[in-house]
């Protein structure tokens, strides 16, 4: 079995460096004959492209492609079409993996391909961390658990199956939902999800600070816009629940946020106190509440247009 790891990236050079070095240090057995690492630079304005090119000897498995900034969906599609092997592993460029990562996906896929005729994919573990120097030291937390069926942070799937299903929809040009939309199409044809917890990736993100709030709000507005694209393609109850587009979801968040009284502005003093005392993770979990309320309100506004 040969593997193509596809990684779209945009202005994440410091953690991308760790990501690629970890992928270059994989332990292989006879189950994995060869692998390549396809990096698609989505119009980065940092030194991503030059660093990859200048470190070719350090990165013998890496193949670099460049595109104008157009989103992760376009980047992953380009990576798949340029790939030369039969298995695609998708990860994000801020994921640092263990040295048996590729082998773990390959072993599990080989077992289940015989049962499901390649109509399956393996879903690895993603552990969130803010530890940049040593992300692998983070342990699994309750907040790391995901109910997603198909998410591109850590999955392995047949290239043939991806092409047959139509790849990612490039109309998802903003933040969110393009992988879950592809997952909806995979689910409709009966594709089997295979848990692969031994394929571990550590998802790094910087410790939360209040200066990130504006970008997080923008992200929620983009997520609402892409949620509507998702729903227009798949107007079923499951997708309505996924994007929180039901009266129950609307009522729930109105109650939780007291009709908007629990706002970001009112939470700033608490957030600053928590951050000052090293509770950045707790501060982030708290700010997610009014952020999701912003998402819900934006989604409702968009559907009235």
C-alpha positions in Angstrom: 0.0 0.0 0.0 1.3 3.5 -0.9 0.1 6.7 0.7 -0.3 10.3 -0.4 -0.7 12.7 2.6 -2.5 15.9 1.4 -2.0 19.1 3.4 -3.4 22.5 2.4 -1.8 25.4 4.2 -2.2 29.1 4.6 0.2 31.2 6.6 1.1 28.5 9.2 4.8 28.1 8.6 6.1 27.7 12.2 3.7 24.8 13.0 3.8 23.5 9.4 7.6 22.9 9.9 6.9 20.7 12.9 4.1 18.9 10.9 6.3 18.1 8.0 9.3 17.0 10.1 7.1 14.6 12.1 5.8 13.2 8.8 9.3 12.7 7.5 10.1 10.6 10.6 7.6 7.8 10.0 8.2 4.2 11.0 7.3 1.9 8.1 6.8 -1.8 7.6 6.0 -3.9 4.6 2.4 -2.7 4.7 3.5 0.8 3.5 5.9 0.6 0.5 6.2 4.3 -0.1 4.5 7.6 0.8 4.5 11.2 -0.4 3.6 14.4 1.4 1.7 16.9 -0.9 1.7 20.4 0.5 -0.6 22.8 -1.3 0.3 26.4 -0.4 -3.0 28.3 -0.7 -1.5 31.7 -1.4 0.4 32.2 1.8 2.0 35.5 2.4 4.6 34.2 4.8 7.7 32.3 3.8 6.0 28.9 3.4 6.9 28.3 -0.2 10.5 29.5 0.1 11.1 27.4 3.3 9.8 24.2 1.7 11.9 24.8 -1.5 15.0 25.7 0.5 14.8 22.6 2.7 14.2 19.9 0.0 17.0 17.7 1.4 15.3 17.8 4.9 11.9 17.0 3.2 12.6 14.2 0.7 8.9 13.0 0.7 7.4 16.5 0.2 6.0 17.7 -3.1 4.9 21.4 -3.2 2.1 22.9 -5.2 1.0 26.5 -5.2 -2.4 28.1 -5.9 -4.0 31.5 -5.5 -5.8 31.8 -2.2 -9.1 30.0 -2.7 -9.7 27.9 0.4 -9.0 24.5 1.7 -11.5 22.7 -0.5 -9.6 23.8 -3.7 -6.3 23.0 -2.1 -7.3 19.4 -1.1 -8.8 18.8 -4.6 -5.5 19.9 -6.2 -3.6 17.7 -3.9 -5.7 14.7 -4.7 -5.5 15.2 -8.4 -1.7 15.6 -8.2 -1.2 12.6 -5.9 0.3 9.4 -7.3 -0.8 6.8 -4.8 -4.0 4.8 -4.1 -4.6 6.1 -0.5 -5.1 9.7 0.5 -4.6 10.8 4.1 -5.9 14.3 4.8 -4.5 16.3 7.7 -4.4 20.0 8.6 -1.1 21.9 8.5 -1.2 22.5 12.2 -1.3 18.8 13.1 1.8 17.1 14.5 1.7 13.3 14.3 3.4 10.3 16.0 5.9 8.3 14.1 3.5 5.3 13.5 0.8 7.6 12.2 0.8 6.6 8.5 1.4 2.9 9.3 -1.6 2.9 11.7 -4.0 4.2 9.0 -2.5 1.7 6.5 -2.9 -1.3 8.8 -6.6 -0.5 9.6 -7.5 0.3 6.0 -6.0 -3.0 4.7 -8.1 -5.0 7.1 -11.4 -3.2 6.2 -10.8 -2.9 2.5 -11.3 -6.6 2.2 -14.7 -6.3 4.0 -16.1 -3.2 2.4 -14.5 -3.1 -1.1 -12.7 0.2 -0.3 -16.0 1.9 0.5 -14.7 2.9 3.9 -12.3 5.4 5.6 -10.3 5.5 8.7 -10.7 8.3 11.2 -7.8 9.0 13.5 -7.6 10.7 16.9 -7.1 14.5 17.2 -5.8 15.9 20.4 -6.0 19.7 20.8 -3.0 21.5 22.4 -1.5 24.9 22.8 2.0 23.5 23.6 4.1 24.6 20.6 7.4 23.2 21.8 6.1 19.8 22.7 2.6 19.2 21.4 3.0 15.4 21.8 2.9 15.8 25.6 -0.8 16.7 25.6 -3.2 13.9 26.8 -6.7 13.2 25.4 -9.4 15.4 26.9 -13.2 15.2 26.9 -13.3 18.3 24.7 -11.2 16.5 22.1 -14.1 14.1 21.4 -15.8 14.6 18.1 -19.2 13.4 16.7 -18.2 14.3 13.1 -18.6 11.6 10.6 -16.0 12.8 8.1 -13.5 15.6 9.0 -10.3 16.2 7.2 -8.1 16.8 10.3 -7.1 13.2 10.3 -8.7 10.7 7.8 -7.5 8.1 5.3 -9.5 7.1 2.3 -9.3 5.6 -1.2 -8.3 8.0 -3.9 -10.6 6.2 -6.3 -13.6 6.6 -4.0 -12.9 10.3 -3.6 -12.8 10.9 -7.3 -15.9 8.9 -7.9 -17.8 10.8 -5.2 -16.8 14.2 -6.8 -14.1 15.5 -4.5 -14.7 18.6 -2.4 -17.1 21.3 -3.5 -15.0 24.4 -4.2 -17.9 26.7 -3.7 -17.0 26.4 0.0 -14.4 29.2 -0.3 -14.8 30.5 3.3 -14.4 28.8 6.7 -16.1 25.6 7.5 -18.3 22.6 6.3 -16.6 21.5 3.1 -15.4 18.3 4.7 -18.7 17.6 6.4 -20.5 18.2 3.1 -18.3 15.6 1.4 -19.0 13.3 4.3 -22.7 13.7 3.7 -22.2 12.4 0.1 -20.1 9.5 1.4 -22.7 8.6 4.0 -25.5 8.5 1.3 -23.6 5.8 -0.7 -23.1 3.7 2.5 -19.4 4.4 3.2 -18.2 2.9 6.4 -16.5 5.0 9.1 -13.7 3.0 10.8 -12.3 4.5 14.0 -8.5 4.4 14.1 -7.5 5.9 17.5 -4.0 4.7 17.2 -3.3 7.2 14.4 -2.8 10.1 16.7 -2.4 13.8 15.6 -1.9 16.7 17.9 -3.8 19.8 16.7 -1.9 22.9 17.7 -3.4 26.3 18.1 -2.0 29.3 20.0 -3.2 30.0 23.5 -6.3 32.1 23.5 -5.9 35.8 24.1 -8.5 38.5 23.7 -6.8 39.9 20.6 -8.1 36.8 18.7 -11.7 37.7 19.3 -12.2 39.8 16.1 -10.9 37.0 13.9 -13.0 34.5 15.7 -16.1 36.6 15.1 -15.3 36.8 11.4 -14.8 33.0 11.4 -18.3 32.5 12.8 -19.9 34.8 10.2 -18.1 32.8 7.5 -19.2 29.6 9.1 -22.8 30.7 8.9 -22.4 31.6 5.2 -21.0 28.2 4.4 -23.6 26.4 6.5 -26.2 27.9 4.2 -24.3 26.5 1.2 -24.3 23.1 2.9 -28.0 23.2 3.6 -28.9 24.2 0.1 -27.1 21.1 -1.2 -28.5 18.7 1.4 -31.9 20.0 2.7 -32.5 17.2 5.2 -33.1 17.1 8.9 -29.6 15.6 9.7 -27.9 18.6 8.1 -30.3 21.0 9.8 -29.2 19.6 13.1 -25.5 19.6 12.1 -25.6 23.3 11.3 -28.0 24.1 14.2 -30.7 25.3 11.9 -33.8 24.2 13.9 -36.2 26.1 16.3 -34.8 24.0 19.2 -31.3 25.2 18.5 -32.4 28.8 18.1 -34.3 28.7 21.4 -31.5 26.9 23.2 -28.9 29.5 22.4 -31.3 32.4 23.1 -31.8 31.0 26.6 -28.2 30.2 27.2 -27.1 33.7 26.1 -30.2 35.4 27.8 -31.2 36.9 24.4 -27.8 38.4 23.8 -27.2 39.7 27.3 -24.3 37.2 27.7 -22.2 39.0 25.1 -18.5 39.0 24.3 -18.2 42.6 25.5 -19.6 41.7 28.9 -17.3 38.7 29.2 -14.1 40.6 28.5 -13.2 41.3 32.2 -13.7 37.6 33.1 -11.7 36.5 30.0 -8.8 38.8 30.9 -8.8 37.6 34.5 -8.6 33.9 33.4 -5.9 34.6 30.8 -3.9 36.5 33.4 -4.1 33.4 35.7 -3.1 31.0 33.0 -6.6 29.7 32.3 -6.5 30.4 28.6 -8.2 27.1 27.7 -11.1 27.8 30.0 -11.4 31.3 28.6 -11.7 29.9 25.1 -14.4 27.5 26.1 -16.4 30.3 27.7 -16.0 32.7 24.7 -17.3 29.9 22.4 -20.8 30.4 23.9 -21.4 34.0 22.7 -19.5 33.1 19.5 -21.9 30.4 18.6 -24.8 32.8 19.4 -23.3 35.1 16.8 -23.2 32.2 14.4 -26.9 31.4 15.1 -28.0 35.0 14.6 -26.0 35.3 11.4 -27.5 32.1 10.0 -31.0 33.3 10.7 -30.3 36.7 9.1 -28.9 35.0 6.0 -31.9 32.8 5.5 -34.3 35.8 5.6 -32.6 37.5 2.6 
